[in-house]
Amino acid sequence: MKLIDQSLPWRRYLSANAYYRWLAERGSLTRCIRRRCPYFFNVRAVRYDAGAAGRGEARQMGIRAGSPARRREVYLYCGDTPVVFAFSLLPVRSLCGRWRNLRQLGAKPLGERLFTNPRVHRAPLRFKPLTRRHALYRRAARVLSDPPSRLWARRSVFHLHGRPILVTEVFLPGILDL
């Protein structure tokens, strides 16, 4: 998935977007959602399996295309409303040392692990509107009864001691009600 850098023309376009507040959030998205949904927040894991880094993903993480990785997909819910679909690509070589506990996250939010460690560095955010033709859109929209014509996504790479993890978040319409 090719995403757009947060450069000036896009920043102006995004600032007029209803999702801008969420797209531009630099802190923990999990923490922000929990603040607005303290008693009803939950994570539902839908996929955690073996895979490989695609060319674009590998380029963004600075690893070799085809490198073995774990793929994780979850939905973040506020009550019964899905608000975010999150896709994470965790290279196998990153899942050792300090990040070995990420192998068994289950329904625990990845964001809590990433933002509680002061040594984790986050690369700049990248944004993209996804249409129905995009595979990530289709995976994210599975839980929506009436999906919109496009969904907004953002992506960034987190590093701990040179070990990358790619996180893509797709914002679902329910987030606008928080």
N, C-alpha and C positions, 0 to 999 in steps of 0.2 A: 504494500500500500504506500503510495507516494503521498506525502503530506506537504503542505505549504508552510514555508518558514514564516515566522511572525514578523514580517517586514512591513514597512510603512503603508503601501497601498492596501494590504490585507488587514492591517490594524484598523484603518479607517472603516473598511467594509465590515469587519467583525464587531466593531464598537456599536454599530447600528443593529446588530443581531440580538434577538431575544436571549440567546444562549451565551452571550458574551461574558457575563459575570462568571458563569461556570467555566467556560473555556479558558479564561484568563487567570483563574485561581491558581496561584503558585504553591500554596500550601497543600496539605493533605485533603483531597476531595472527600475521603471517608469521614474525616473530622468535620468538615463543613456540612455534609449531609446529616451526620449524627446530631449536630447542633440544632438543625431544623426538624429533626425527626428522632428525638432522644429515646423514646420508649418503643418505637416500632421499626427501627432500622435492623435489617438483616442482610446477610450475604447468602446467595444460593449458587453453589458451584454446579456447573453443568458439564464441564469437561476438564480433565487433567490427564494428558497422555503424552506419549513420545512423539517427536516430530523432528523437523530440521528447519534451520533458519533459511528463509528465502533470500534471494539476492538483495532486495531492498532492505529487508530487516537486518541482514548481515552487514550491509554497508553502513546502516545507521548505528549499529552496535560496534563496528570495527572488528568483526570476526569474519571467518571464511563462510561463504555460502554453502549450505548443506551441513553445517556444523550441527551435531546432535543437540537437541533441546527438548525441554518440557513445555507443552502448551497448556495454558490454563485459561478457562473462560468462566466468568461468574456474572451474575446480575446483582446489583445493589438495589434493595427494595426499601421503600418507606411504607410500612404496613403491607398492603396487598398491591401496591403500585410499583412497577419496575421504573427506576429512575436513571440507571446507568448500566451499560453492558461493558465489561472490562475484559480485554484480551491481553495476556502476558506471555512473553516468550522468554524462557529462562534457559540459557545455554547450560548444558550439563557441566561444563567446566566452571561455571559460576556457582554451582550448587554445592560447593565445598567450603571449608573454612568458616568464616563468619556467616555465610548465607546458607549453610547446610540445612538449617531449620526451615527453609522455604520449601523443601521437598514435601512437607506434610502440612500444608496450610489448611487444606479442607475448606471449610466455610469461613475461615478467618480472613479478614481483610489484609491484603498485601500492603496497602498503604500504611497501615499501622507499623509494620516492620520497617518500611522504607523511611518514614519520617521521624522515627524515634531514635535513629542512629545518626549522630552528628557527623559521622565520617562519610555518609552517603552523599554523593554529588549528583545533581540532576542536570542533564543537558537541557538546552532551550526547548520550549514547547513548540510543536508544529500542529497545524490545524488543517482540516479538510471537510467539506460537505460530502456526504456519501449519498449516492442515489441507489435506487432499487437494483441496478445492474451490478453493484459492488457486492462481493461475497461477504464482507464484514457487515454491510447493511442487512443483508438477508439473515445472517446469524443473530444480529442484535434485535431485529424486528420480529423474531419468532414468537415473542410473548405479547406482542401488541395486537389488539383486535382490529384497530384501524390505523395502520402505520402511515405516517406522513410521506410525502414524495421524496424527502431527504432527511438525513440525520447528520448532526455535526459530530465530528470526532477530533480528538487531540491525541498526540503521541509524544512520549519522551523516553529517554534512556537514562537509567539510574546506574551509577558506578560505585562500587565499594572495592577498594584496593585493586582497581583496574579490571574488575569483573562486572560485565554489563548485564542489565535486565531491561527488556523493552516492555513498556506498558502503553496500551492503547485504550482509551476510554471513549465510548460512544454514548452521547447524551440522548436519552429517551424523552419524549414529550412530558412525562410526569414530573421531571425535574423542575419545570417552569412553575409548578404549583408550590414548591418549597420556599 
